[in-house]
Amino acid sequence: MTNLSLNEWMNGCNIRPYHAILLTQSIENTCSELPIEASQCLKRLIQISSPLKSLQMLSQDADLPLCQVFELVAHLVYWQKAITVYPLCESNVYVLSPAADTTRFSHLVEEFVLTFEGMYLPVWLSKFSLPTPLGEHQQLLGDEEAQNEQLVQIVAWMLKRRLLIQLHTYVHLIPVSETDFRERPVFDIGGEDAASDSTEQKSPSPPPLPPEKGE
């Protein structure tokens, strides 16, 4: 019964090559909880996983076919050992999740302090109260590699606990027929700038001066 539900879930699983995976536990804990007969390919994939790497990159680094990586990741997600996200990069825009527990006495506050010594979770949550690209947070911290690495770890920690959500911008193109394109006025094609340019080029010349009246 479990195998059947797993297969059905994998068939409808929406995993793409540009996704990345976040392990819900550390690499060591995840590997230790695997069954003895677990595939060595799965162990290798877990050990090289990173929120900065897409599944396409993991496929190349692990020397595994991409279709096999999809199957392994689907198993990890199904058994709640990992979640799929977009690889962390400077252009990613994150904001505080509406469902995030922001109370001062949340158990996540203590867990955050134990994970990141000297850090306070509410302070970091406030940094994402407005949608902000990850690159702007890097600029505030400085260019030191250690600080940037810690930022990635903090964002990954909050993503795994559903404290942050990522915002996306989608572009929709509406095709038009060739006939409609030809019949469209010139000022519609170029917009206001083109219309103003056309007006400037075709502006009428000033009228001639009237003849002088005789005395």
C-alpha positions in Angstrom: 0.0 0.0 0.0 2.9 2.4 0.8 4.7 1.5 -2.4 1.6 2.2 -4.4 1.0 5.6 -2.8 4.7 6.5 -3.2 4.6 5.6 -6.9 1.5 7.7 -7.5 3.1 10.6 -5.7 6.3 10.4 -7.7 4.3 10.4 -10.9 2.7 13.7 -10.0 5.8 15.2 -8.3 6.7 18.5 -9.8 10.6 18.4 -9.7 12.6 20.4 -12.2 16.3 20.5 -13.1 16.6 24.1 -11.9 15.4 23.1 -8.4 17.6 22.6 -5.4 17.1 20.5 -2.2 17.3 21.4 1.4 17.8 18.6 3.9 15.5 18.8 6.9 18.3 17.5 9.0 22.1 17.6 8.9 23.9 15.4 6.3 25.2 13.2 9.1 21.7 12.6 10.7 20.1 12.0 7.3 22.7 9.4 6.3 22.4 7.7 9.7 18.7 7.3 9.3 18.9 5.6 6.0 18.2 1.8 5.9 21.2 -0.5 5.6 20.2 -1.5 2.0 20.0 2.1 0.9 21.5 2.9 -2.5 25.0 4.2 -2.5 23.9 6.7 -5.1 21.4 8.2 -2.6 24.1 8.5 0.0 26.4 10.2 -2.5 23.7 12.6 -3.5 23.0 13.5 0.1 26.6 14.1 0.9 27.1 16.6 -2.0 23.7 18.4 -1.7 23.7 22.1 -1.3 21.1 24.9 -1.4 23.3 26.6 -3.9 23.3 23.8 -6.4 20.6 22.9 -8.8 19.6 19.3 -9.5 21.3 19.6 -12.9 24.6 20.5 -11.1 24.1 17.7 -8.6 23.6 15.3 -11.4 27.0 16.3 -12.9 28.8 16.3 -9.6 27.4 12.9 -8.5 27.9 11.5 -12.0 24.3 10.3 -12.1 21.6 10.6 -14.8 19.3 13.4 -14.2 16.2 11.1 -14.3 17.8 9.1 -11.4 18.4 12.2 -9.4 14.8 13.1 -9.8 13.8 9.7 -8.4 16.2 10.0 -5.4 15.0 13.5 -4.6 11.4 12.5 -4.9 12.0 9.7 -2.3 13.7 12.2 0.1 10.8 14.7 -0.3 8.2 12.0 0.2 9.8 10.7 3.4 10.2 14.4 4.6 14.0 14.2 4.6 14.3 17.2 2.2 12.3 20.0 0.5 12.7 21.4 -2.9 13.6 25.1 -3.4 15.1 27.4 -5.9 18.9 27.6 -5.6 19.9 30.5 -3.3 21.3 33.4 -5.3 21.6 37.2 -5.0 18.5 37.9 -7.1 16.2 35.7 -5.1 13.5 37.8 -3.2 12.3 36.5 0.1 9.7 37.8 2.6 8.3 36.7 5.9 5.7 33.9 5.6 2.2 34.9 6.7 2.1 31.6 8.6 5.4 32.2 10.4 5.5 31.9 14.2 6.9 35.3 15.2 6.1 35.1 19.0 9.0 35.8 21.3 8.6 32.6 23.2 8.5 30.3 20.1 10.6 27.1 20.4 12.3 28.2 17.2 13.9 31.2 19.0 15.8 28.9 21.3 16.7 26.5 18.5 18.0 29.4 16.4 20.2 30.6 19.3 21.7 27.1 19.7 22.4 26.9 16.0 23.7 30.4 15.4 25.5 31.6 18.5 24.9 35.3 19.3 22.1 35.6 16.8 18.5 36.5 17.7 15.7 35.1 15.5 13.2 38.0 15.8 15.9 40.4 14.5 16.5 38.3 11.4 12.7 37.9 10.8 12.4 41.6 10.9 15.0 41.9 8.1 12.5 40.1 5.8 9.4 41.9 6.8 9.5 43.5 3.4 10.4 41.7 0.1 14.2 42.1 -0.3 16.7 40.5 -2.7 19.2 38.3 -1.0 22.0 40.4 -2.5 21.0 43.4 -0.5 21.4 41.5 2.7 24.9 40.4 1.5 25.8 44.1 1.0 24.8 44.9 4.6 26.9 42.1 6.0 29.9 43.0 3.9 31.9 41.0 1.3 33.6 38.6 3.7 33.1 35.0 2.6 32.4 33.8 6.1 29.6 36.2 6.6 28.0 35.4 3.2 28.2 31.7 4.1 26.5 32.3 7.4 23.7 34.3 5.6 23.1 31.3 3.3 22.9 29.0 6.3 20.5 31.3 8.1 18.2 31.7 5.1 18.3 27.9 4.5 17.4 27.3 8.2 14.4 29.7 7.9 13.3 28.1 4.6 13.3 24.6 6.1 11.0 25.8 8.9 8.7 27.6 6.5 9.5 31.0 8.0 10.3 32.6 4.6 8.7 32.4 1.2 10.2 33.3 -2.1 8.5 35.7 -4.4 8.7 35.2 -8.2 8.1 37.4 -11.2 6.5 35.8 -14.2 6.4 37.3 -17.7 3.5 36.4 -20.0 3.8 36.9 -23.7 0.6 37.3 -25.7 1.2 36.5 -29.4 -0.6 38.5 -32.1 -1.4 37.5 -35.7 0.7 39.1 -38.4 -2.4 40.8 -39.8 -3.1 42.5 -36.5 0.5 43.6 -36.3 0.4 45.2 -39.7 -2.9 47.0 -39.1 -1.7 48.4 -35.7 -1.0 52.2 -35.9 2.7 53.3 -35.7 2.3 55.1 -32.4 0.9 51.9 -30.8 3.9 49.9 -31.8 6.5 52.3 -30.5 4.6 53.6 -27.6 4.5 57.2 -26.4 8.2 57.8 -27.1 7.8 56.8 -30.8 4.7 58.9 -31.1 6.5 62.0 -29.7 9.4 61.4 -32.0 7.1 61.1 -35.0 5.3 64.3 -34.0 8.6 66.2 -33.7 9.8 65.0 -37.1 6.6 65.9 -38.8 5.9 69.2 -37.1 4.6 71.8 -39.6 6.8 74.7 -40.5 5.8 78.1 -39.2 3.4 80.1 -41.5 5.0 82.9 -43.7 5.0 86.4 -42.4 2.1 88.6 -43.8 3.1 91.1 -46.5 3.8 94.6 -45.3 1.1 97.1 -45.9 1.9 100.1 -48.1 2.0 103.5 -46.5 
